[in-house]
Structure formats: structure tokens, C-alpha cells
Amino acid sequence: MDEFTTYEIALLCGGPTRAAQCALLALYGQRRVRVSRGTRRVTVVEREAGDKVQLALLDEVPDTGFQLGYVLDAVAGSDEVAAIAGGLVERGVLRRGFRGRLRPTRKGRAVRRRLRADAGSGTPSGLGALEGAAPDPVARLAALGTAAVEDAKLRHVMEMDNPKPLDLPYAWALNGVNRNTEQSRLSDTQYSGYYYDSNSGGSGNC
């Protein structure tokens, strides 16, 4: 039976954003990042990564912190996650659909069902360990989605939608207000996301 890493399971069962969430949960569990429930802002405590996807996430967060949804979107679209997805395409469990979006093949759907069943029952079959992290909670998130996250605060923040973009009045520009400055002051309230599977066991965008 094929073995899959946690990120591969995340991509099969939930898509690129799920893979980014796995990196976040691993770092959060190691107390290398903090996530604010009130502002949905992620800040870095320690810039030490256990793998390339974790490193990509840490690189997206400045010292002042950044809004979690945008960080997850950026990591989901990163070269690191794309490389893992490419490996799954080569193995015949994912394919590129419309506009390059990832879709599970027939084989991939069968594997996905098994992985979800295994994770739901606590069976370790097929669950590869995420290097440098406690594998069980991260692997459960990978297979089952945010509903499997035990930390209620983090689960709530992961399941929130990204804030809608601000529509600043045009008059501000006419009055000489620097719109970029105003937007930077409100950096917790902008942008978007991506994904393919309506049965992923959690929000595709986070």
C-alpha cells in the first residue's frame, strides 16, 4: 500500500490550502508561531522550520506579523507546495484540471477515501510523518480538515473567511491622503484564496 507524507495527504484530501494549514499547525504546536483570535494575525516566535513548507510560511510573516488568511494563501501558491503536488501528478493520483487546478484522479479518489477512513479510525496506515513535528494532529488535519484540530481557538481562526478588500473613498486621494499608508495601517483586513474539493472536511480557503 502506498505511503504518503502529511503534505501529500493534505493535497489529496483538501488541496493546497490544507497543506499550508498543516505547516501552520506544526509550527503552532512547537510554539514557533502565535495566532491571534481577535485579529487573525500570525506572528513568529522562532524562525526555525522543520521542512521547506514551514520555511515558506515563516518567510511570509514579517517581524510585525501578518494576517493569517493571506499567509496561508501565499504558502498554498508557493513553489514548495507546487513541487509536492507535481509529485502526486506523476504518481497518478492528482491531475491538472481547468486553469491548472488540482483534481484527484479515480485512483486518487480511492486513496483519499482510504486516508480519511484511516485518520477517522486512528489507523496509521498511509500516514507519513511530518519531519520535525508531532505527526498525529497534523496528519489528522491533513486527512480530515480543520474539524480535526483539537485547539478550539486555532480551529476557529482557521475556519474564518478572509476579510473582504477595503473600498476606500476616492475623496481621500483628492484630499491628499496617502492611500497606501492608510491601507498599511489596516493590514489585517484585505485579499483571497483557492481550492477544488467540496467534500474536503473543512474550508478550502482555510
VENHUNOR-V518157 format. One record per residue. N is the residue number from 1. RES is the residue in one letter. PHI is phi in radians with two decimals (none if undefined). OMEGA is omega in whole degrees, 0 to 359 (999 if undefined). Layout:
BEGIN
N:RES:PHI:OMEGA
N:RES:PHI:OMEGA
END
This chain:
BEGIN
1:M:none:183
2:D:-1.10:173
3:E:-1.81:180
4:F:-2.29:175
5:T:-1.31:181
6:T:-1.05:180
7:Y:-1.16:177
8:E:-1.14:177
9:I:-1.09:180
10:A:-1.05:180
11:L:-1.16:179
12:L:-1.20:188
13:C:-1.68:184
14:G:-2.59:178
15:G:1.72:185
16:P:-1.03:180
17:T:-1.15:176
18:R:-1.07:178
19:A:-1.09:178
20:A:-1.10:178
21:Q:-1.09:178
22:C:-1.12:177
23:A:-1.09:179
24:L:-1.08:182
25:L:-1.09:178
26:A:-1.10:180
27:L:-1.17:179
28:Y:-1.13:180
29:G:-1.14:178
30:Q:-1.60:181
31:R:1.03:177
32:R:-1.65:172
33:V:-2.38:171
34:R:-2.07:177
35:V:-2.28:180
36:S:-1.48:177
37:R:-1.24:183
38:G:-1.18:184
39:T:-1.82:184
40:R:0.98:182
41:R:-1.83:178
42:V:-1.81:176
43:T:-2.21:183
44:V:-1.66:176
45:V:-1.66:182
46:E:-2.51:182
47:R:-1.56:176
48:E:-2.22:185
49:A:-1.92:177
50:G:-1.61:180
51:D:-2.82:186
52:K:-1.20:180
53:V:-1.25:174
54:Q:-1.05:179
55:L:-1.09:178
56:A:-1.07:179
57:L:-1.16:180
58:L:-1.05:180
59:D:-1.17:181
60:E:-1.42:185
61:V:-1.85:176
62:P:-1.23:182
63:D:-1.06:180
64:T:-1.44:182
65:G:1.57:180
66:F:-2.72:183
67:Q:-1.16:190
68:L:-1.02:183
69:G:-1.01:180
70:Y:-1.24:177
71:V:-1.11:180
72:L:-1.11:178
73:D:-1.06:182
74:A:-1.14:180
75:V:-1.18:178
76:A:-1.04:179
77:G:-1.67:185
78:S:-1.36:176
79:D:-1.09:182
80:E:-1.12:178
81:V:-1.23:179
82:A:-1.07:180
83:A:-1.14:178
84:I:-1.16:178
85:A:-1.08:178
86:G:-1.06:177
87:G:-1.13:178
88:L:-1.24:175
89:V:-1.13:179
90:E:-1.11:180
91:R:-1.42:175
92:G:1.44:179
93:V:-1.84:172
94:L:-2.21:174
95:R:-2.43:178
96:R:-1.56:179
97:G:-1.76:182
98:F:-1.00:181
99:R:0.97:175
100:G:1.41:181
101:R:-1.20:184
102:L:-1.40:177
103:R:-2.31:175
104:P:-1.24:173
105:T:-1.36:176
106:R:-1.04:177
107:K:-1.08:180
108:G:-1.10:178
109:R:-1.14:178
110:A:-1.15:179
111:V:-1.12:181
112:R:-1.07:178
113:R:-1.05:180
114:R:-1.15:182
115:L:-1.12:179
116:R:-1.16:179
117:A:-1.13:179
118:D:-1.08:181
119:A:-1.15:180
120:G:-1.15:181
121:S:-1.64:181
122:G:1.48:179
123:T:-1.33:183
124:P:-1.38:184
125:S:-0.93:176
126:G:1.46:183
127:L:-1.66:178
128:G:-1.36:181
129:A:-1.42:174
130:L:-1.42:187
131:E:-0.99:176
132:G:1.40:182
133:A:-2.34:173
134:A:-1.18:191
135:P:-1.28:190
136:D:-1.09:181
137:P:-1.13:180
138:V:-1.23:179
139:A:-1.15:177
140:R:-1.16:174
141:L:-1.05:181
142:A:-1.00:185
143:A:-1.51:191
144:L:-1.92:180
145:G:1.56:188
146:T:-1.13:177
147:A:-1.05:181
148:A:-1.53:181
149:V:-1.33:185
150:E:-1.32:180
151:D:-1.27:187
152:A:-1.09:181
153:K:-1.12:181
154:L:-1.15:178
155:R:-1.03:180
156:H:-1.07:182
157:V:-1.17:179
158:M:-1.08:186
159:E:-1.51:178
160:M:-1.27:175
161:D:-1.34:174
162:N:-1.12:176
163:P:-1.08:177
164:K:-1.29:178
165:P:-1.05:178
166:L:-1.33:175
167:D:-1.94:185
168:L:-1.32:181
169:P:-1.04:179
170:Y:-1.10:181
171:A:-1.07:179
172:W:-1.03:180
173:A:-1.15:181
174:L:-1.15:180
175:N:-1.54:175
176:G:1.48:178
177:V:-1.35:177
178:N:-1.35:185
179:R:-1.15:178
180:N:-1.10:179
181:T:-1.13:180
182:E:-1.11:180
183:Q:-1.16:181
184:S:-1.15:178
185:R:-1.22:183
186:L:-1.99:189
187:S:-1.17:177
188:D:-1.50:187
189:T:-2.32:174
190:Q:-2.58:162
191:Y:1.34:193
192:S:-2.64:185
193:G:-2.76:192
194:Y:-2.89:165
195:Y:3.04:196
196:Y:-2.12:194
197:D:-2.03:181
198:S:-1.28:179
199:N:-1.89:189
200:S:-1.44:178
201:G:1.38:180
202:G:2.81:183
203:S:-1.08:178
204:G:-1.20:182
205:N:-1.44:172
206:C:2.92:999
END
